[in-house]
């Protein structure tokens, strides 16, 4: 019989947005529909659990690596 593991919806994802205001409107709507709590929402970023969205600037791309957390198997796999 399969064993179910409940875990995070999103694990270690950092998005850089060209239009932060539009991205925040989109993610607020999507995450609200999924009943996810927004941890931080200000003029510089949006954070929900391990999802972080901020503005793409002239700085270097994010050094954070995205990851996927398996809810059925309990395994974690990092993306390259």
C-alpha positions in Angstrom: 0.0 0.0 0.0 1.4 3.5 -0.9 2.6 5.7 2.0 1.7 9.4 1.8 4.0 12.1 3.1 2.7 15.6 3.5 5.3 18.3 2.9 5.9 21.6 1.3 4.2 22.8 -1.8 7.3 24.7 -3.0 10.9 24.1 -1.9 13.7 26.6 -2.4 12.5 28.5 -5.5 13.8 32.1 -6.1 12.2 33.9 -9.1 13.4 37.2 -10.6 10.6 39.2 -12.2 10.9 41.9 -14.9 7.5 43.3 -13.7 7.3 42.7 -10.0 3.9 44.3 -9.5 2.3 42.1 -12.2 4.1 38.9 -10.9 2.9 39.6 -7.3 -0.7 40.1 -8.5 -0.5 36.7 -10.4 1.1 34.8 -7.5 -1.2 36.3 -4.9 -4.2 35.0 -6.9 -2.8 31.6 -7.5 -1.5 31.1 -4.0 -4.8 32.4 -2.5 -6.7 29.8 -4.6 -4.4 27.2 -3.1 -5.0 28.6 0.4 -1.3 29.3 0.9 -0.3 31.9 3.5 1.9 34.8 2.2 4.7 35.3 4.7 6.0 38.6 3.4 4.7 41.0 0.8 6.3 44.5 0.4 7.7 46.8 -2.3 10.8 44.6 -2.8 9.6 41.0 -2.7 6.9 38.4 -2.1 7.6 35.3 0.0 5.5 32.2 0.5 7.1 29.4 2.4 10.2 28.6 0.4 9.1 30.7 -2.7 10.8 34.1 -3.0 10.0 36.5 -5.8 11.8 39.8 -6.3 12.6 42.3 -9.1 15.1 41.5 -11.8 17.7 44.2 -11.7 21.1 44.9 -13.2 22.6 42.7 -10.5 23.7 39.1 -10.9 21.1 36.3 -11.3 20.1 34.5 -8.2 22.5 31.9 -6.8 19.7 30.0 -5.2 19.0 26.7 -6.8 15.4 25.5 -7.3 14.4 22.2 -5.8 11.4 19.9 -5.9 10.1 18.1 -2.8 8.3 14.9 -3.5 5.1 14.6 -1.4 4.3 11.0 -2.3 7.8 9.4 -2.0 9.3 11.8 0.6 12.3 12.2 -1.7 13.9 15.5 -2.6 15.5 16.2 -5.9 17.5 19.4 -6.7 17.4 20.7 -10.2 20.6 21.6 -12.0 
